[in-house]
Amino acid sequence: MKYLICGLLLVQLLMFSSCKKDFLDKSPEEDITIEEAFLQRRYAEAFLSDVYADLPLENWFTDMVDPNPFVVASDEMNVPWPEKFAKLMNKGSWNAYNVASQQWRNMYEGIRKANIFLKHIDKTPLGKDFTQQDKDRWIGEAVYLRAFYHFWLMRIYGPIPIMDYDAGVADDFTKIKRQPLDQGIDFVSKECDRAISLLPMRVTSDRNIGRVTAAAALALKARMLLYVASPLWNGNPDYAGFTDKEGVKLFPGQYQAEKWKAAALAAKECIDKCEAAGYQLYKKYADPVQNYQQLFLENNNIEVILARNCTTPDIGGYYPGMTEKCAFPGSLGGWNGYNPTQQQVDAYEMDNGKAPVLGYNNDGSPIINQASGYTEAGYAATAMTGRWMEGVSNMYVHRDPRFYASINFNGAYFIDRRMQFWSSGADGRGNAGRDYNTTGYLLKKSVDPTANIAQGRYSLKTWIFFRLGEFYLDYAEALNESDGPVADVYKYMNLIRERAGMPILPAGLTAEQMRERIRNERRVELSYETHRYFDCHRWKIAAQTDNGPIYGMNISAGTSLQDDAYYKRTVVERRVFQGPKHYLFPIPQSEIDKTPNIIQNPGW
């Protein structure tokens, strides 16, 4: 952690000095101290803006030191590039020495910046252009960001050191240790409450788009309490004996059913207050396929609670149009790389609301739900505009509208052509080198069809951290676990389904049946938004979902759209998940070497 402090001091120096000038060619203001800097509003605001800089770019599923390996490390997606960190996770080849440490480094850097800001902001004088209300809002933003960064660490490491003070380079870092999980949860919860009291519910001007709000604090608290109530964190026997060097237990020892009630209350409060402030489910278009697709392309729309811009220029090593390059087919200049799995494709219901696949046989073949109308034989004799074209496999007809907004499949129409994923097709394995489609599917969700790779034309993208629809599902899940499938569980599940153009749930479901419906609804509605990995972990089912074979189509076969050889479920790779070890990330060994009282996670 000491290198974080040194790194931040360098950031501060860069803020207040010019890297283009000679060392001796300086203006007077370039030698000001941090205390002097906060005497000027513009420097204080610049420092606060820098606290935001550590919000992760989670639209990057690979590269950039892996800020988001979680999508590829779940059963949602595969990529063809074996050197990516997520692929090491999939092979079980990661450890405390080679683990991607970007999350640890960046989150603590952001925490350190927030602590400095909160320590010095009282020095900034009030005036006509900086009122007490302005100062309170800035404090609320820094408080929130500090809480956000702490939770972003807890979700992968569990208990962490709580840094709520401005640590200095002269401090004794051997005294830093992990606090019990309950203390971390209590800290983030209280920070969210404090931020709520200081922040507006919504931004009121374009200049403030992207700044955190009370709505974002309600959202953070609600998601965290849902995690707290879940099996991984709520009386998990796997961690019953996990203590620090002084014998302090780091995880709660007993299951507490009331945590589900707390999670339900927090989610409902988030929903009610957000809706009162004007947030709504995005329902701009009558066609549910178009509506769901545009939800992720229309920046800062009415459903978005917190998002960050994802830069398009090639600055600081960021590739412009990374999402499009990875998700476009080779015939459009793309890398064929963001490949949804067959398991994810199977999760999309038929448009009659019935599951197409009920499970799998030992050989991986699907147990088809005959009542659903799903078949893997034959090809579509007719088309449905905006969903499927004539001639595609019957596997892809009459599916949940969100399927057509999220997945490009063989024979699907995209931009100006039909996809050709069979081996000899324009986008097939036979016409690709290292960048090839591994599963026979490409990601469509969040992909801008107006982009043009050859011309280098891309739109500004945002990554959504929180949107209102998530909390409908959070509330339904927590309420079902605490009270069973009561009316509100049906209400909020059905609001999501109706928006998606899907039938409402059948009446009379048991709590267990509703749990399965909720989990699958999350898998579909929140796909590729960094939820699936954490959902499977907190439910403690990742040992099943993230372990064993991952399937796709037979990409090495086929000479035409209707070649049956291509439509054979084929093992793409075999993944390794060791529970309970892999339910938490290892803390980078380099950090433990610097702060020896930070104990490693179990199994690492």
N, C-alpha and C positions, 0 to 999 in steps of 0.2 A: 504493500500500500504506500510505502514511502516514495516509490517512483511516481505515483499519482500526484503527490504534492509537488515534487520537483517539476513534473510535467506541467502542472497548472501554473506554477510560478513563471515558467517559460511562456505560457499563454498570456499571462498578465503583461509580461515584458513586451510581447508582440503587439498587445493592444495599445500600449503607450509609447511605442518607439517605431521608427521606420526601418524596415529591413533593406531599403534601397539607398539609404544615405550612408556616407562614410561615418565611422564611429565618432569622430570629433565634430562632424557637421550636424549638430542637433539644435533644435529650438528649445527654449526654456521648458515648455510643457512636457517634453519627453523625459524629464528626470523626476516627474512628480511621483510621490509615494501612493500606495493604495488608499491611505487615509485622505490624502489631498485629492485624489481622483474622485472620491465620493462627495467632495464639496461642490462638484459640478454635476448638474442634472444629466447632461448629455453623456458623461462618462458612466454615471450610475446606470443609466438605461442601457448603454452599450454592454455593461457587465451583465445585466439581467438577460439581455439577448443571448449572451454567450452561455448562460446557464441552460438555455433551450437547445444549444448546439448538440448536446449529448442525447437528445431524443433519438432512439435508434431508427435507422433506415430499414424497416422490416420488409420493404418490397424487394430487398436483395436476398434471394434465397440461396445464392452462392456468391463467392468472391467477397471483396472488401473485408477480408479477415472474418468472414462469416458472421455478420450481425444477426442473421436469421437462418440458422440451420434447421429450424424446427419443422418447416413444411416438408422438406425432403426427408427428414428423419422420422416422419410419421408415415402412415400407410396411405397418404393422399397422393404422393408424387414420387417420381424417380427422375434422375438426370443421367446423361451418358458419361459424365466426367468423373473418373474414379478418384481423383486427387482432392476433391472437395471434402471439407471437414464432415459434412453430413454423411458422406459415403463412408468415412471412417466409423462414424457412429453406427451406421447400418451394418457394418462388418464386425462390430464389437472391438474395433482396433484402436479405440481411444483410451487415454489414461491421463493422469494428473500432469504429465510432462508434455504431451502433445495436444491437450485440450485447447480449443479456441478460447482465449481469455478476453476477447473483445468486450463481452458483456461486463465482466468484472471490472475491467479497466475503465471503460467509458462511464458506467453507472457511478462508480466512486468518484470519477473526475467531476461528473455533474453534481454529485452530492457536495463535494468540496467547494465547488463554485457557489452553490446555493448557500452554504454556510458562511462563506466570506461575504456574500451579498447581505445576508441577514445580520451579520455582525456590524456592518458599516453603513447600512442604508439610513440609519438615524442621523448620520452626519450630513446628509443631503438637505440643504435648506429649503423650506417651503417658499412659494412665491405664486404669482398669478398664473404661471405656466406649470406649476407643480404643487398641487393642493394636498391636504391631508388625505383626501379621498384617493388621489393618485398614488400617494405613498402606500396607503393601506392595500390598494390593489396590487402594487408591485410586490409587497411583502407576501400577499396571498399567493401570487404566482410562484415565488421562490419556495414558499412552504409546500405548495402542491408538488412542484418539480422534485423537491427533495424526497417527498413521500413516494412519488412515482418511481424514482430511481431505486429506492429501497425495495419496493414491491417487485420491480422487474428483476432484481437479484434474488429475492426470496422464492420466486416462482421456479427457479432452476436449481438453487443451492439449498433451499430450506432456511434454517436459522443462519443469520449473518451478523457481523458487527454493525451495531447501530451507530452511525456517525452523525450526531446532532450538535456538533460543536466544531469550531474552526481549529482543526489540528494544525500544528506548526511543524516545520522540519526538525526542530530541536526536541520534539516530544519523544517519550519513550514508547516506541511502537511494540515493544514486547508485552505491553499491558493491554493491547487491543485483543479482544476475543469475541467469539460468537455469543450473542444473547439468545436465550430460549425463544422459540418460535412465537409463543404467546406474547412475549414482550415486543417483538417486532411488529406483530399484528396490531397490538394496542397502540404502538407508536404511530404507525401509518394511519390507523383509524382516527386518532386524535388530530393528526396533522390535516387529514381530509376535513374534519369538522371545523378546524381553525380556518382552512382555506375557504370553505363554504361561507363562513361569516364575513369574509373580506372581499369575495369576488362576485361579479355580476353573473347571472345565469346564462346570458348570451352576450356575444360581442355586438356592439351597436354601430360599428363603422368598418369599412373595408380595411382601414389601416390596422385594425386589431384582429383581423382574421388570423387564426393560428394561435392566438394567445389563449391560455387556459382559463376556464370559467368554473363557477360553482357546479355547473352540470358535469364537467369533467371530474371534479372531486367526488360528486355523488356516484359517478360511474366507477371510478377507481375503487372506492370503498365497497360498492356492491359486488364487483368482480372478486375482490380479495376475500370477502366474507363467504362467497360461494366456494372458493378454493379451500378456505379454512374448514368448512363443514364437510368437505369431501373425504373419502376414505384414506387418501394418501396422508392427509394432515390431521385427521380427527381420530385420535386414539389408535394410530397405526402400530400394530404389534411388532412390525419389523424394526421400528426405531425405539422400542421400549427401553432398551439399554444404552441408547446413544447419549453419552455425556461428554462434558468437556474435561480438561485435566484436573479440575477441582471436584468432579463428581456431580456437577449440575446437569440435570436432564434438559436436553435441548428440544425435545418434542413432547407435546402433551401426552400423558400416559393413558387417559381414559376417554372412551368415546362419549361425546356429549350431543345428544339428539337435538338439544335446544339451539345448537349452532345453525341447523337448517332453518329454524324459525327466524333467527337473526339475519340470515342471508336473504330470506324471503322478504322481510321487512325492509331491508336496505335496497333491494331491487325494486320493490314497489314504490318506495320513496323516490328513487331515481326516476322511475317512469312518470309518476304523478307530477313531480316538480318540473321535469323536462317538458312534458306535454303542456303544462300550464304556461311555460315560458315560450312555447311555440314550436318545439321540436315535434316532428311527426314521422311516421313511416313514409318513405319515399314512394309516392304513387302518382307520378307525373304522366305516365303513359298507360293506355288501356291494355296494350299487349303485355302480358307478364314477362315474356322473354325480353323484350326491349326494356321494360321497366327495371328488371333485375340487372341487366347489363349496364344501363346508364347510371344506376345507383353508384357504381364504382368508377365511373368516368366523368360524372358531373361533380367537379370539386366543390367541397363545402356546401353540399346540398342540405336540405331541411332535416335529414336524418342524422347527419354527422355531428357528434358531440366533441370529438377531438381528433385532429389529423395533423400531419406535418407535410410540408412540401418535399418532394423528392426531386432533386435538381436534374435538369436536362443537359446543361452544358458539360463538356468534358473538362471538369475542374477537379483538381486534387485527386486524380485517379478514378473518378466516377465515370462510368461509361454512360453516354447519352442513350436513352431508349433501351435500357437493359432489359426491362420486362418484355418489350416487343421483340428484341433480338433473340431472347431465349425462347419465346413462345411462338414466333412466326415460323412457318414451314420453310424449308430450304428453297422452294420455288419462288418465295417472296423475299429471299435474302436473309432469312432467319437461321437460327442455329438448331432448330428442332428439339430444344433441350428441356423445356418444362413439360414433363410427361405424366399426366394423371395415370393412376394405376387402375387395373381392372376392378380391384376391390372398391375403389371410390366410384367408378362408373356403376357398379352393381348397387350402390347405396341409393341411387336416385329411383324413386318409386315410379310406377306407371302413372299415367295421368288420371287413372281411375282411383288413385290413392292406395293401391295395393303394392306390396313389395314384390319385385320380380324374382328375387332370389332369397330363399329362406335359410340358406346355409351352404356348406360345402362338404362333399365327400372326402374320403382320405386322399384320393388322387387329385384333389383340387377342383374337380368338376362341380358345377353348381347344382344345388337342389332347387329346381325351378318351381315356383308357385304357380300351379296350373290355373288357379282361380284368377290370376292377375291378367292373363292374356299374353304374357311374355313368351317369346320363342326365340331361339337362336338359329332356327332353320329358315331358309328362304330370304327373299328380298322384296322390298316395298314396291307394290305395283302402282301406287299413287303417292303424291307428295302432299305436304302440308306447309304452306308458305311460312317462312321464318323458322321452321323447325327441322324438317328433313326433306330430302329430295327423292324423287323416284329412283329406284335401283339400289338404295342403301340397304345394308343388312337389317332384317327385322329386329335385331337386338336394339336398334336405335330409334324405333318408332314408338309413338304414344308414351313418351317419358315425361316426367316432371319438367315443366317449362324451364326451370333453373338449370337443367341439364344442357339445354340448347344454348343458354347464355354463358355456360361455364366450360364446356368441353367441345373441342374440335375433333371429330371422329372421321373415319374413312368414308369418303364420299360427301362429307358435309361441305356446304358452300361458305367460303370465307373471302371477303372483300371482292374479288373478281374471278374466282376459280373454285373448282372442287378439289378437296384434299385427296391426294393419292399416296396413301401410306403403305400400300403393298410393296413388296421388295423391289420390283422394277419400276414402280411409279415415280413421278417427279419428286415426291417427298419421301420416298422409301429408303430403306437401308441400303439397297444396291446403288443408289445415287448419292450416298453421303459417305463422308470419311469419319473422322472422330466425332463430329457433331451429327448424331443420328437419333431418330426417334426410337426410344427403347421399348415403348409399350403399345404404340399404334394410336396414341392420343396426344393432343396438344392442349395446353391451357388456353382458354378463351376469356375467362373471367378476368377483369381488370386490364385486358389487352385492348389498346386503342386501334380500331380498324382504320382510322384516318392516317396513321403513321406510315411513313415511307422510308424504309431502311436505305434503299439505293440513293435517295435524295438527302438522307440525314435529317428528315423532318419528323419531329416528335412533339407531343404536347406536354405541358407541365402536369406531372402526376402528383397525387397525394397518397399517403398511406393513412388509412383510418385506424386509429387505436380503439376508439369507442364509437358505436352507433346505437341508436335507440333500439333497433330490432334485437340486438344481443340481449338486452335486459328484459324483453318479453320472454325470451327463452330461459334466462337466468332465473327469473321469477317463477316461471312454470316449473322448472326443475326443483328449486328449493321448496316451493309450496307442496309439490307432490311428495317430496321426501318427508316433510313435516306433517302434512295433513292428509295426504292421499290425493286422488284425482278429483278435487273439488271443482266448483264451477269456474273459478278464476284460472285454474290450470288449463281447462278447455278453452276459455276465452282467449288467453294470450297465445296459446299454441295455434288456435284457429285464425287469429288475426295475421300471424305470419304466413300460414298456409293459404289463406284467402288472397293475401297480397301476391303470393307466388302463383296464383291460378290453380291451386290444388284443392281437392275436396276437404271438408272439415273432418275431424276425427270421429270415429264411431262412438256412440255412447256406451257406457257400461264397462269401460276398461278398468282392470285392476291397477293397483299402484305399480306392480311389476311390469305390466304391459305398457302402462303410460311411461314408465322410465325408459323402456326400449324405444318408444315412439319419440320421446324427447331427445334421446341420445342420437337417433338417426336424423331428426330434424336439425339438430345442431351441426351434424356432420355435413348436411347438404346446404343449409342456409349460411353457415359460417365457414364454408370451405375456403381453403387457401388464404385465410385471414389470421393464421397463427393460433387457431383455437384447437384444432384436432389433436396436436401433440400434447398440449397441456390438459385437454379433456381426458384423453386416454391415460395420462399419468395420474391425474387426481382421482379418477375412478378406479385406478389400479387394474386396468385391463391391458396396459401396454405390453405385458408379457405375452399376450395373445395377438394383439393388433400389429405390433412392431417386431414380431419374431416370426421366422419361417419364410415361406415363399411369397414373393410378390409377383403378381400375374399381369400379363398384357396379351395382346394379340401376337400371332406368329409372324413377326416382322421380317423373318428371313424367307418367307414364302409369298407366293401370289404373283400373278401376271396381269390381273385386271381387277376391277372393282368387285366383281362377283365370282372371285376365285375362292372356293370354300376352304382351301388350304390356309389362307390367311386368317380366317375367323376361328382359329383353334386357340383356346386358352393355353398360354405358354409361360413357364417360369422365367421371369426376367432376372431375378436375383434371389438369393436366400439370405435373409437378414438375421442378425444375432442380437437378442435382448436378454440380458441377465438380470433377473429380479432377485432381490430388491436393489442391487447395486446401481442399475441404470436408471432408476426412477429419479435420481438426483445427479447433477453434474459433479465431477470432482472439482474441488477448488484448485486452481493452478498451483503446482508445487513451488513455483518461484515466489508466490505470495506467502506460502507457509514458511518458506526459508527466511523471509524477511520479518514475518510476524509469527514466531513459533508457537504462541498460545492459541492460534487459530487451528483447531483440530480438523482433520480431513473427514469427509463424508464416509459413511459405512461402505465397506467393500473396496474402496480405492486405496 
